[in-house]
Amino acid sequence: MKHLMIYLLLAYSSVLAYNDSLVFSFYSLKNMDAPIDYRKSDFSAVFGDSMFDKDGLYIFYEYLGVQRLYVKNDERREWITVYQLPETRMLPWLHPEKFMEKRNQLLEQKISIEKCKTEISSEDPLVADLDALHIDEHLYVKPGQFYGRNVGLRVMGYSQSGGKHRNFYYVKYDDFWEKKGERFAVYADVFKVMNKLNKKIAFPECK
């Protein structure tokens, strides 16, 4: 009987460990070029494609129809340049045809680029917080089907330096990452830092 109880406890523990492994799906980001190239094309249409020529860190921030690009250029380390596309007030993955129609209408208009562009000093404490995340070194992790609702906040992009290219991709799922503790703290911190950066900036005339 004693041996049977030990066996059952071990079996139960194995099931729990197996189920816990099903909570997450881990993905390599080597094949993420297509969605990133799509966003590069959008920003290039407004600001020109030379903005992507230099080595550095390129972060696309998307939430509730707002699309921004944070560029930390290796040749201008003292600044982070922030670009915003004119707001369409609609989500591209929910209404792709209407979104593209509205975007094309905006692009046909003469947009004042300077009204959709600003800079943040690299001496800002939030920039140090961003650097500490090593945002381009983590796998894409997706919760299981019943563990978190996608709230439409995405942080993605890539770094390139000395011929090395690294993609990254983070999706916000309610407060899922915050509940997972130290093991996944970096995922919660990515959104925390990027949201703080985002709130520091306003483009009232970028329309």
KOLZADREN-128095 format. One record per residue: residue in one letter; z, y, x of N, C-alpha, C, CB in turn. Coordinates in steps of 0.02 Angstrom, whole numbers, padded with zeros to 5 digits, always signed. Each point is the difference from the previous one (the first is absolute). Glycine has a CB too. Layout:
BEGIN
aZYXZYXZYXZYX;...
//
This chain:
BEGIN
m+00000-00060+00041+00000+00060-00041+00000+00063+00044+00061-00063-00091;k-00019+00061+00143+00004+00056+00046-00068+00015+00032+00120-00027+00022;h-00154-00026+00000-00065+00008+00031-00052+00028-00050+00027-00094+00079;l-00020+00071-00142-00046+00023-00052+00009+00075-00011+00003-00113-00055;m+00059+00137+00052+00014+00071-00010-00029+00042+00057+00104-00030-00063;i-00095+00006+00125-00027+00036+00057-00076+00004-00004+00097-00038+00070;y-00128-00019-00089-00073-00002-00007-00024+00051-00052+00000-00122+00034;l+00035+00124-00092-00020+00045-00053+00008+00073+00020+00034-00087-00083;l+00019+00102+00120+00010+00069+00023-00055+00020+00049+00123-00014-00015;l-00141-00031+00060-00053+00014+00047-00067+00010-00036+00061-00066+00088;a-00074+00023-00137-00062+00005-00038-00004+00066-00038-00003-00125-00011;y+00060+00146-00019+00004+00062-00038-00012+00060+00046+00080-00053-00081;s-00050+00050+00141-00010+00053+00048-00073+00006+00021+00117-00017+00041;s-00149-00040-00033-00071+00000+00019-00042+00032-00054+00018-00102+00068;v-00003+00087-00132-00037+00029-00056+00009+00075-00001+00014-00105-00065;l+00048+00128+00076+00013+00072+00002-00040+00034+00056+00115-00020-00048;a-00114-00010+00106-00036+00028+00057-00075+00001-00014+00089-00041+00078;y-00113-00012-00109-00072-00003-00016-00018+00053-00051-00001-00123+00024;n+00043+00131-00077-00014+00050-00051+00003+00070+00030+00047-00076-00087;d+00001+00087+00133+00005+00066+00031-00063+00017+00039+00124-00013+00007;s-00154-00039+00024-00061+00012+00037-00058+00019-00046+00039-00080+00087;l-00034+00061-00151-00052+00017-00048+00005+00071-00025-00003-00119-00033;v+00058+00153+00047+00010+00069-00023-00049+00047+00035+00121-00025-00022;f-00142+00008+00082-00043+00044+00039-00065-00034+00021+00103+00059+00041;s-00155-00018-00037-00063-00022+00031-00014+00047+00058-00045-00048-00110;f+00032+00019+00169-00013+00039+00059-00074-00002+00017+00116-00024+00043;y-00145+00082-00027-00072+00004+00012-00013+00036+00066-00023+00000-00124;s-00025-00026+00162-00025+00035+00058-00045+00057-00024+00006-00105+00073;l-00009+00159-00034-00039+00058-00020-00064+00009+00040+00106+00054-00034;k-00127-00107+00068-00060+00005+00041-00063+00013-00042+00054-00076+00083;n-00053+00054-00146-00059+00006-00043+00007+00056-00052-00021-00121+00017;m+00059+00173+00000+00012+00054-00047-00049+00058+00011+00120-00032-00004;d-00172+00023+00043-00044+00056+00016-00035+00029-00061-00017-00051+00111;a-00003+00009-00159-00040+00024-00057+00037+00052-00042-00057-00111-00001;p+00119+00097-00023+00034+00052-00040+00017+00062+00040+00046-00091-00068;i-00034+00084+00133+00014+00059+00042-00064+00040+00011+00094-00062+00057;d-00150+00027-00045-00065+00035+00008-00018+00038-00064-00037-00088+00082;y+00053+00060-00139-00014+00034-00064+00037+00067-00003-00015-00112-00057;r+00077+00113+00078+00039+00062-00001-00023+00048+00054+00098-00064-00044;k-00118+00038+00101-00027+00043+00052-00063+00036-00025+00047-00077+00089;s-00088+00040-00126-00061+00029-00027+00015+00057-00048-00057-00111+00013;d+00108+00102-00056+00020+00052-00047+00021+00064+00035+00036-00089-00080;f+00006+00082+00132+00024+00059+00035-00055+00031+00043+00115-00049+00001;s-00158+00007+00027-00055+00025+00040-00048+00043-00042+00009-00100+00075;a-00018+00082-00138-00044+00037-00044+00023+00072-00010-00029-00107-00057;v+00094+00118+00062+00028+00067-00010+00012+00036+00067+00053-00040-00106;f-00025+00005+00154+00023+00031+00062-00043-00015+00061+00113-00005-00048;g-00163-00039+00041-00042-00019+00056+00028-00062+00036-00033+00120+00014;d-00011-00159+00015+00022-00063+00029+00026+00007+00072-00083-00056-00072;s+00078+00115+00101+00025+00009+00069+00075-00005+00003-00098+00073+00025;m+00132-00067-00081+00073-00005-00002+00025-00069+00020+00001+00087-00089;f-00045-00137+00086+00018-00069+00017-00022-00020+00070-00007-00027-00121;d-00018+00074+00161-00028-00017+00065+00053-00015+00053-00097+00072-00029;k+00155-00042+00023+00050-00004+00053+00048-00058-00008-00009+00123+00011;d+00038-00144+00045+00055-00048-00004+00060+00033-00034-00041-00059+00105;g+00079+00019-00141+00058+00027-00034+00022-00044-00057-00036+00114+00033;l+00076-00085-00077+00027-00035-00059-00028+00033-00062+00106-00031+00062;y-00133-00009-00108-00030+00024-00062+00034-00034-00059-00111+00021+00059;i+00144+00020-00100+00040-00027-00055-00027+00027-00066+00102-00010+00074;f-00125-00035-00118-00021+00020-00068+00060-00010-00047-00122-00032+00024;y+00137+00085-00061+00056-00001-00048-00029+00010-00070+00083+00045+00087;e-00069-00091-00133-00028+00004-00068+00055-00012-00052-00111-00040+00043;y+00115+00087-00090+00050-00008-00054-00020+00045-00059+00091-00027+00084;l-00096-00005-00143-00014+00036-00062-00060+00047+00005+00121-00008-00027;g-00174-00017+00058-00062+00040+00006-00003+00046+00059-00005-00007-00121;v+00061+00016+00157+00000+00042+00060-00021-00043+00060+00092+00075-00048;q-00140-00050+00086-00024-00036+00059+00003+00046+00060-00076-00071-00071;r+00118+00051+00119+00009+00040+00061-00012-00042+00062+00082+00073-00060;l-00100-00039+00113-00010-00032+00064+00040+00037+00053-00116-00038-00033;y+00159+00001+00068+00041+00028+00054-00031-00023+00066+00106+00001-00072;v-00123+00046+00115-00033-00017+00063+00044+00024+00058-00114+00008-00054;k+00134-00055+00096+00036+00017+00061-00046-00015+00058+00114-00025-00052;n-00150+00076+00074-00051-00007+00051+00032-00002+00069-00082+00060-00074;d+00062-00108+00115+00028-00006+00067-00013+00060+00044-00014-00122-00010;e-00039+00160-00006-00017+00059+00040+00037+00062-00024-00112-00050+00022;r+00143+00047-00081+00039+00057-00026+00068-00027-00024-00107+00064-00035;r+00144-00090+00081+00063-00034-00016+00052+00046-00031-00023-00078+00093;e+00014+00144-00084+00050+00047-00026-00005+00011-00075-00001+00055+00111;w-00052-00082-00142-00010+00012-00072-00021-00065-00036-00032+00119+00024;i+00051-00123-00087-00031-00048-00046-00040+00040-00050+00095-00085+00013;t-00159+00070-00019-00043+00035-00048-00001-00039-00065-00072+00047+00093;v+00080-00012-00149+00002-00031-00066-00058+00026-00042+00127-00012+00007;y-00166-00035-00034-00057+00016-00042+00014-00027-00070-00080-00002+00099;q+00056+00038-00150+00005-00026-00068-00067+00006-00035+00122+00032-00004;l-00142-00084-00030-00060+00004-00041+00017+00037-00064-00045-00109+00049;p-00002+00148-00075+00012+00033-00065+00021-00051-00052-00084+00089+00028;e+00136-00073-00066+00029-00049-00046-00047-00013-00060+00114+00038+00034;t-00120-00102-00050-00041-00021-00058+00043-00014-00061-00084-00047+00079;r+00150+00040-00068+00047-00015-00055-00014-00067-00033+00011+00122-00019;m-00041-00168+00057-00009-00068-00026+00003-00049+00058-00071+00043-00096;l+00087-00105+00080+00009-00051+00052-00065-00039+00010+00123-00008-00029;p-00148+00004+00091-00065-00032+00012-00002-00073-00019-00016+00079+00090;w+00073-00116-00083-00002-00072-00015+00007-00014-00075+00049-00021+00113;l-00030+00072-00153+00003-00009-00072-00064+00022-00035+00123+00017+00007;h-00154+00036+00018-00061+00027-00030-00051+00015+00054+00067+00050-00096;p-00092-00101+00130-00043+00012+00058-00063+00041-00014+00042-00107+00043;e-00076+00095-00100-00062+00036-00015+00015+00074-00015-00052-00107-00044;k+00103+00119+00002+00018+00069-00017+00027+00037+00061+00025-00035-00118;f+00012-00002+00160+00027+00030+00060-00057+00023+00046+00102-00072-00009;m-00152+00029+00020-00055+00017+00044-00042+00057-00029-00003-00119+00042;e-00005+00119-00108-00037+00055-00033+00035+00067+00012-00042-00081-00087;k+00108+00081+00076+00039+00061+00011+00000+00020+00073+00072-00029-00097;r-00065-00020+00142+00000+00015+00072-00067+00030+00021+00081-00093+00019;n-00137+00066-00044-00065+00027+00018-00009+00071-00026-00046-00117-00002;q+00073+00131-00057-00003+00068-00026+00037+00049+00045-00008-00047-00116;l+00066+00025+00140+00039+00043+00045-00035+00011+00066+00104-00042-00053;l-00137-00011+00079-00034+00006+00063-00061+00045-00004+00041-00113+00029;e-00072+00117-00089-00058+00043-00009+00019+00074-00001-00055-00092-00063;q+00119+00105+00047+00024+00069+00001+00015+00020+00072+00048-00013-00116;k-00045+00077+00129+00017+00025+00066+00076+00002+00005-00108+00068+00008;i+00136-00114+00031+00072-00005+00008+00021+00037+00063+00002-00112-00060;s+00049+00153+00055+00027+00034+00058+00042-00050+00039+00000+00113-00059;i-00026-00136+00115+00034-00051+00039+00069+00023+00022-00111-00043+00039;e+00116+00107-00021+00064+00025+00025+00055-00004-00053-00063+00075+00076;k+00045-00075-00139+00050-00005-00054+00023-00072-00010-00052+00100-00055;c+00019-00146+00087+00017-00071-00007+00020-00031+00067-00079-00008-00096;k+00103+00051+00141+00017-00022+00067+00060+00040+00025-00120-00033+00023;t+00166-00001+00012+00057+00034+00030+00024-00040+00060+00032+00051-00112;e+00019-00025+00146+00027-00035+00059+00076-00002-00002-00101+00036+00066;i+00128-00089-00036+00072-00008+00007+00016-00005+00074+00010-00059-00113;s+00039+00095+00136+00019-00003+00070+00028-00069+00018+00024+00123-00002;s-00043-00148+00060+00026-00065+00022+00074+00004+00017-00112-00028+00044;e+00140+00089-00042+00072+00009+00012+00041-00009-00064-00028+00077+00093;d-00006-00083-00150+00035-00013-00062+00036-00067+00004-00085+00068-00065;p+00149-00072+00047+00037-00063+00004-00033-00058-00037+00104+00067+00010;l-00140-00052-00064-00033-00052-00037-00056-00034+00040+00027+00062-00105;v-00057-00024+00151-00052-00029+00042+00031-00051+00048-00068+00106-00008;a+00127-00090+00034+00036-00048+00042+00018-00063-00040+00046+00094+00070;d-00026-00084-00134+00015-00057-00043-00062-00043-00011+00089+00067-00057;l-00146-00034+00049-00063-00036-00010-00018-00040+00063-00039+00089-00080;d+00046-00059+00138-00015-00034+00063+00044-00063+00008-00033+00110+00052;a+00096-00103-00073+00048-00055+00009-00017-00061-00043+00087+00084+00027;l-00128-00075-00078-00019-00055-00045-00049-00048+00032+00020+00076-00097;h-00059-00052+00147-00055-00041+00028-00041-00029-00057+00070-00029+00103;i-00094+00073-00144-00030-00017-00065-00059-00048+00007+00037+00110-00042;d-00069-00112+00100-00060-00041+00009+00016-00069+00029-00064+00104+00016;e+00127-00124-00014+00019-00063+00032+00026-00053-00048+00026+00066+00101;h-00031-00054-00166+00031-00045-00049-00052-00034-00045+00103+00072+00003;l-00089-00134-00020-00043-00036-00047+00002+00031-00069+00017-00105+00066;y-00070+00094-00104+00002+00018-00071+00038-00055-00037-00110+00064+00008;v+00162-00044-00044+00042-00047-00037-00005+00016-00074+00079-00014+00098;k-00094-00038-00137-00005+00009-00073+00052-00043-00034-00124+00025+00009;p+00164+00004-00055+00050-00040-00036-00034-00051-00046+00080+00096+00005;g-00042-00147-00023-00025-00049-00048-00012+00031-00068+00060-00089+00062;q-00090+00052-00106-00022+00025-00065+00055+00032-00041-00085-00088+00001;f+00146+00063+00004+00054+00024-00043+00050+00043+00038-00014-00102-00069;y-00006+00126+00128+00047+00037+00041-00026+00070+00016+00041-00109+00049;g-00041+00153-00097-00020+00068+00014-00065+00021-00034+00059-00010+00107;r-00061+00071-00132-00059+00027-00034-00031+00053+00045+00050-00024-00115;n-00115+00019+00124-00038+00048+00040+00003+00068-00036-00076-00091+00047;v+00103+00141-00014+00006+00066-00031-00055+00048+00021+00123-00017-00004;g-00174-00009+00037-00059+00041+00015+00005+00043+00063-00020+00001-00120;l+00072-00011+00159+00008+00037+00063-00024-00043+00058+00098+00065-00047;r-00147-00038+00084-00029-00037+00055+00001+00042+00063-00073-00064-00079;v+00089+00032+00134-00004+00031+00066-00040-00048+00044+00112+00063-00013;m-00169-00041+00037-00042-00045+00040-00036+00040+00054-00016-00076-00099;g-00016+00041+00144-00037+00035+00051-00007-00041+00063+00039+00106-00047;y-00041-00072+00104-00011-00036+00063+00020+00045+00058-00094-00068-00051;s+00104+00035+00108+00006+00036+00063-00054-00024+00046+00125+00014-00015;q-00147+00030+00060-00048-00021+00050+00017+00036+00065-00091-00020-00088;s+00092-00019+00141+00017+00027+00065-00023-00047+00055+00100+00059-00049;g-00137-00033+00097-00024-00040+00056-00039-00061-00020+00097+00040+00062;g-00136-00035-00115-00040-00056-00024+00037-00048-00046-00062+00010+00104;k+00127+00000-00114+00038-00042-00046+00002+00032-00069+00070-00043+00096;h-00080+00001-00146-00003+00024-00070+00049-00042-00042-00122+00037+00013;r+00167-00004-00049+00048-00036-00042+00000+00030-00070+00071-00027+00101;n-00082-00015-00151+00004+00021-00069+00071-00010-00027-00122-00028-00017;f+00140+00066-00035+00063-00013-00035-00008+00016-00074+00066+00027+00105;y-00023-00057-00145-00006+00006-00073+00067-00014-00032-00122-00035+00003;y+00148+00084-00041+00065-00006-00033-00009+00019-00074+00063+00025+00109;v-00034-00065-00153-00002+00014-00072+00072+00002-00026-00115-00055-00012;k+00130+00106-00027+00067+00008-00028+00008-00043-00062+00007+00117+00047;y+00047-00157-00050+00016-00042-00057+00070+00018-00026-00075-00094+00044;d+00078+00137-00095+00065+00023-00026+00048+00014+00058-00017-00068-00106;d+00078+00041+00103+00046+00007+00056+00009-00068+00035+00060+00095-00059;f-00113-00134+00059+00002-00068+00028+00023+00000+00073-00091-00033-00079;w+00059+00076+00121+00016-00002+00071+00072+00023+00013-00121+00022+00026;e+00144+00027-00065+00067+00025+00010+00053-00053-00013-00041+00113-00032;k+00026-00161-00011+00048-00053-00017+00000-00057+00050-00016+00030-00119;k-00032-00030+00164-00007-00057+00045+00037+00007+00066-00110-00019-00052;g+00141+00076+00062+00044+00008+00057-00037+00008+00066+00082-00065-00061;e-00047+00049+00115-00024+00016+00067-00065-00034+00018+00118+00015+00032;r-00129-00076-00058-00059-00038+00019-00065+00037-00017+00065-00105-00017;f-00065+00142-00039-00059+00036-00021+00012+00075-00004-00035-00100-00064;a+00084+00125+00103+00018+00070-00003-00058+00046+00018+00116-00032+00028;v-00159+00010+00019-00054+00043+00021-00048+00016-00057+00010-00048+00114;y-00018+00000-00161-00046+00012-00057+00027+00054-00046-00038-00119+00007;a+00104+00118-00019+00031+00052-00040-00003+00067+00037+00076-00084-00054;d-00067+00083+00120+00001+00062+00039-00068+00033+00003+00093-00048+00067;v-00146+00008-00068-00068+00029+00000-00008+00047-00059-00045-00103+00058;f+00063+00079-00117-00007+00042-00060+00049+00058+00000-00040-00101-00063;k+00099+00090+00088+00050+00053+00003-00024+00058+00043+00092-00085-00016;v-00116+00069+00076-00023+00052+00046-00063+00034-00026+00050-00064+00095;m-00099+00024-00119-00062+00029-00023+00011+00043-00062-00062-00097+00047;n+00107+00077-00092+00014+00041-00058+00032+00067+00019+00014-00104-00067;k+00030+00102+00117+00031+00062+00024-00051+00047+00031+00107-00062+00020;l-00153+00033+00020-00054+00040+00028-00043+00030-00055+00001-00072+00102;n-00016+00031-00151-00044+00021-00054+00030+00058-00039-00044-00116-00008;k+00110+00115-00002+00033+00053-00039+00004+00066+00037+00066-00089-00057;k-00075+00088+00123+00002+00061+00039-00064+00041-00007+00076-00057+00081;i-00128+00026-00109-00066+00029+00001-00024+00014-00071-00026-00059+00108;a-00007+00116-00117-00029+00015-00066-00069+00030+00012+00115+00019-00053;f-00162-00039+00012-00068+00028+00002-00017+00028-00069-00035-00083+00092;p+00065+00139-00112-00010+00025-00069-00072+00020-00015+00116+00038+00003;e-00155-00022+00049-00069+00023-00012-00052-00052+00018+00039+00114+00021;c-00016-00175-00005-00047-00054+00017-00023-00033-00064+00055-00019+00114;k-00106+00047-00146-00023-00025-00065-00076-00003-00001+00101+00048-00057;
//
